[in-house]
Amino acid sequence: MSQPNQRQLSRRTLFAGAGTVGAAAAAVTLLPTVRVEAPTAPEQKQPPARGGGYHLSEHVRRYFKTTLI
């Protein structure tokens, strides 16, 4: 007795599936690996020895750009 709902696996389907699996495996091996690095703490700047703490930082540069005419 044969069951009408059961599909037969044809040779064409088998080779198409094997090709798809092979292509997927090749793509996975060729993809670059992602390396996760541990976050580093920001470097602490030492204050100047003779006082005076002014230094040209990014927010100061932005301010100076807004004052240009």
N, C-alpha and C positions, 0 to 999 in steps of 0.2 A: 504494500500500500504506500502510495506517495502522498505527501502532504502538499497541497497547492500553495500554501503561504511560505514555504521554505524556499529561499533563494539559492540558486546554484552559483558557486564561485567559478567564474570563467578565468581562463588563462590571461586574458587582456586585463581584467580587473586586478588579478594578482600581481602582474608586472607593473601596473600603474601604481598600486599601493606600495610596492617595494621601491619604486623610483622616488615616490614622494617621501618615504621614510629616509632613504639615502640622501636626498637633497636637504632634508631638514637636519639630519645629523651633520652633514658637511657645513651647513650654515652655522650651526651651533659651535662647531670647533673653530671656525674662522672669525667669529665675533670677538672683539677685544674684551678682555676681562676688566672688570671694574674693581679697583682697589680702594678700600675704605681706609682712610688715614685717621688716626686719632686727632681730635681737635687740640690745637696748641693754645696756651694762654697768651694773651697779648703782652708784648714786651713793655715792662714798666720803665718809664723814663726817669732818670735821676734829675732833681732840681739843680740849677746852677749853684756853684759853690759860693759866689758873692751875691746871692740874692737875684733879683731880676728874673722873672719867669716868662718873659715874652719870647715867643718863638712863632715863626710863620707856619701856621697850620692850614688845613684845607678850609675850615670855616672862615678864617681871616682872609684867605685869598678870595673866597666868594664875596666877602664883604667889600673888598677893594675893587672887585670887578663891578659891583653895583654902583660904586661912587664915580666911575668913569663917565665922562660926558661925551 
